[in-house]
Amino acid sequence: MRKLLSLTIVILILTSCNTGDSMRSGPADRSATPETVAMLAGLHRAAGEGIMFGHQDDLAYGIGWIYPGGESDVKRVTGDYPAVYGMDLGYIEHRSAVNLDSVPFEDMKTFVQQIWDRGGVITFSWHVDNPLTGESSWDVSSDRVVASVLPGGEKHEEFKAWLDNLAEFLASLRDDQGVAIPVIFRPWHEHTGSWFWWGENLCTTEEFVALWRFTFDYLCGEKNLHNLLFAYSAVGDFKNREHYLERYPGDDYVDLIGFDYYQKGDPGSSAFRENVGRALGMLTEIAVAHGKLAALTETGYEGIPDSTWWTTTFWPTIENHRISYALVWRNAHNLPGHFYAPYPGQLSEQDFISFYNLGETLFQSELTALSIYKQE
């Protein structure tokens, strides 16, 4: 039996004005709902107790199964759900019934309600298609796409229609009492790379900042959405603090900062520990200076070929950095070898259980006990 944290987390309700101090006074959206204000305050406090473990598409599918209801590869191994649940909104711009990984959006709504009821955390990324070419978000054939969606651009009205479709879905995330469920929204991720149409070599700094601010202002202002925390997420190989902040849209537009970084190559490689440790050191300094949450927003080791990766590589890399969560990518049910969390019988299963049993790794049971959404 895993011992639950005994410390009761007292949630501080903070005012909504922006101060610029190292301690933020509330969400970037000054009209955020009370539940969203409480969530941000709770996440800041929980970050002092440990690091939440997250998994992409945890409830949608896994190795050998696809949404039977209540299933989870993490739960199959540990008996507990992750604390953070990642999902992607790609294709919502087209009002598609399913996202780019064939997960029905109606099922996503069910997952969100279940996670909310358990006191878990939801984070959404958005692999939005290229509006200029009609191809995927990975189409980098033009460096005019960001400019085309900004005010005055030839695709601006179409982009607003896409944001309308996104907003309609986000507004539908409500509990049985009609309360808007707060979520972390992570748009325009990995922007310091150049494999998405909004990437570093595909638009100017000014264009990216304008894209971010327009997205924020349109969703929170025009569409009156106030259940969103905004996550700014780079690639983990940023050169220095200045590089990381070069396209930062400002404290009034961001609640959480993070980066994505995956281990590649042989299990014996030290590159992951060295690079992620270096980047987390800079990230947490920036987070303190700007009063933001910090997170390892995407990570993992595809196929997990190292039987002790969780306790000898992953945890030693992150344990001394005050971050809110670390989220590993998905366990694809239809792509052999494409998984980032263990499943029963997988090589690293027992080591993952040891990782789970560490006092400072937070999964769903601890998060439920912490009651991060509690308002006082």
ChimeraX attribute file (.defattr): number of C-alpha atoms within 10 A of each C-alpha:
attribute: neighborCount
match mode: 1-to-1
recipient: residues
	/A:1	5
	/A:2	12
	/A:3	10
	/A:4	16
	/A:5	17
	/A:6	9
	/A:7	9
	/A:8	9
	/A:9	17
	/A:10	16
	/A:11	23
	/A:12	18
	/A:13	19
	/A:14	15
	/A:15	12
	/A:16	16
	/A:17	15
	/A:18	16
	/A:19	14
	/A:20	13
	/A:21	11
	/A:22	13
	/A:23	15
	/A:24	24
	/A:25	21
	/A:26	24
	/A:27	32
	/A:28	23
	/A:29	26
	/A:30	16
	/A:31	18
	/A:32	21
	/A:33	19
	/A:34	17
	/A:35	20
	/A:36	25
	/A:37	31
	/A:38	25
	/A:39	29
	/A:40	28
	/A:41	25
	/A:42	23
	/A:43	23
	/A:44	23
	/A:45	18
	/A:46	24
	/A:47	20
	/A:48	13
	/A:49	19
	/A:50	23
	/A:51	26
	/A:52	26
	/A:53	21
	/A:54	31
	/A:55	27
	/A:56	26
	/A:57	22
	/A:58	28
	/A:59	28
	/A:60	26
	/A:61	22
	/A:62	23
	/A:63	20
	/A:64	11
	/A:65	14
	/A:66	16
	/A:67	14
	/A:68	10
	/A:69	12
	/A:70	12
	/A:71	17
	/A:72	27
	/A:73	24
	/A:74	26
	/A:75	18
	/A:76	13
	/A:77	20
	/A:78	23
	/A:79	12
	/A:80	17
	/A:81	26
	/A:82	28
	/A:83	27
	/A:84	26
	/A:85	24
	/A:86	22
	/A:87	25
	/A:88	22
	/A:89	23
	/A:90	23
	/A:91	23
	/A:92	25
	/A:93	24
	/A:94	15
	/A:95	16
	/A:96	14
	/A:97	13
	/A:98	18
	/A:99	21
	/A:100	17
	/A:101	14
	/A:102	12
	/A:103	19
	/A:104	14
	/A:105	19
	/A:106	11
	/A:107	16
	/A:108	20
	/A:109	17
	/A:110	15
	/A:111	21
	/A:112	24
	/A:113	19
	/A:114	15
	/A:115	21
	/A:116	20
	/A:117	13
	/A:118	17
	/A:119	23
	/A:120	26
	/A:121	25
	/A:122	22
	/A:123	23
	/A:124	20
	/A:125	20
	/A:126	21
	/A:127	21
	/A:128	23
	/A:129	22
	/A:130	21
	/A:131	20
	/A:132	20
	/A:133	13
	/A:134	9
	/A:135	13
	/A:136	17
	/A:137	18
	/A:138	16
	/A:139	17
	/A:140	20
	/A:141	14
	/A:142	13
	/A:143	16
	/A:144	17
	/A:145	23
	/A:146	24
	/A:147	23
	/A:148	18
	/A:149	21
	/A:150	20
	/A:151	15
	/A:152	10
	/A:153	15
	/A:154	14
	/A:155	18
	/A:156	17
	/A:157	15
	/A:158	16
	/A:159	21
	/A:160	19
	/A:161	14
	/A:162	20
	/A:163	18
	/A:164	19
	/A:165	18
	/A:166	20
	/A:167	20
	/A:168	16
	/A:169	17
	/A:170	23
	/A:171	18
	/A:172	13
	/A:173	20
	/A:174	18
	/A:175	16
	/A:176	8
	/A:177	6
	/A:178	9
	/A:179	13
	/A:180	21
	/A:181	23
	/A:182	28
	/A:183	21
	/A:184	21
	/A:185	23
	/A:186	22
	/A:187	20
	/A:188	23
	/A:189	23
	/A:190	23
	/A:191	24
	/A:192	23
	/A:193	18
	/A:194	16
	/A:195	16
	/A:196	24
	/A:197	28
	/A:198	29
	/A:199	23
	/A:200	18
	/A:201	16
	/A:202	23
	/A:203	20
	/A:204	17
	/A:205	16
	/A:206	12
	/A:207	19
	/A:208	23
	/A:209	18
	/A:210	18
	/A:211	20
	/A:212	21
	/A:213	17
	/A:214	17
	/A:215	19
	/A:216	21
	/A:217	16
	/A:218	17
	/A:219	22
	/A:220	19
	/A:221	14
	/A:222	11
	/A:223	14
	/A:224	14
	/A:225	21
	/A:226	25
	/A:227	28
	/A:228	27
	/A:229	23
	/A:230	23
	/A:231	27
	/A:232	26
	/A:233	26
	/A:234	26
	/A:235	20
	/A:236	26
	/A:237	17
	/A:238	18
	/A:239	9
	/A:240	13
	/A:241	13
	/A:242	11
	/A:243	13
	/A:244	24
	/A:245	14
	/A:246	13
	/A:247	21
	/A:248	19
	/A:249	18
	/A:250	14
	/A:251	17
	/A:252	16
	/A:253	21
	/A:254	23
	/A:255	26
	/A:256	26
	/A:257	26
	/A:258	30
	/A:259	28
	/A:260	21
	/A:261	21
	/A:262	16
	/A:263	20
	/A:264	12
	/A:265	12
	/A:266	9
	/A:267	16
	/A:268	10
	/A:269	12
	/A:270	12
	/A:271	12
	/A:272	21
	/A:273	18
	/A:274	11
	/A:275	17
	/A:276	23
	/A:277	19
	/A:278	16
	/A:279	23
	/A:280	23
	/A:281	15
	/A:282	15
	/A:283	27
	/A:284	21
	/A:285	15
	/A:286	20
	/A:287	21
	/A:288	16
	/A:289	13
	/A:290	21
	/A:291	22
	/A:292	24
	/A:293	26
	/A:294	29
	/A:295	28
	/A:296	27
	/A:297	30
	/A:298	25
	/A:299	21
	/A:300	24
	/A:301	23
	/A:302	19
	/A:303	17
	/A:304	22
	/A:305	15
	/A:306	16
	/A:307	16
	/A:308	19
	/A:309	21
	/A:310	24
	/A:311	18
	/A:312	14
	/A:313	18
	/A:314	20
	/A:315	17
	/A:316	14
	/A:317	19
	/A:318	19
	/A:319	14
	/A:320	13
	/A:321	19
	/A:322	23
	/A:323	26
	/A:324	26
	/A:325	27
	/A:326	25
	/A:327	25
	/A:328	28
	/A:329	23
	/A:330	22
	/A:331	29
	/A:332	22
	/A:333	16
	/A:334	13
	/A:335	9
	/A:336	10
	/A:337	14
	/A:338	17
	/A:339	21
	/A:340	21
	/A:341	29
	/A:342	24
	/A:343	22
	/A:344	15
	/A:345	9
	/A:346	15
	/A:347	17
	/A:348	22
	/A:349	21
	/A:350	18
	/A:351	18
	/A:352	23
	/A:353	17
	/A:354	14
	/A:355	20
	/A:356	22
	/A:357	17
	/A:358	15
	/A:359	14
	/A:360	18
	/A:361	19
	/A:362	28
	/A:363	25
	/A:364	23
	/A:365	20
	/A:366	24
	/A:367	24
	/A:368	18
	/A:369	16
	/A:370	25
	/A:371	21
	/A:372	24
	/A:373	24
	/A:374	19
	/A:375	17
	/A:376	8
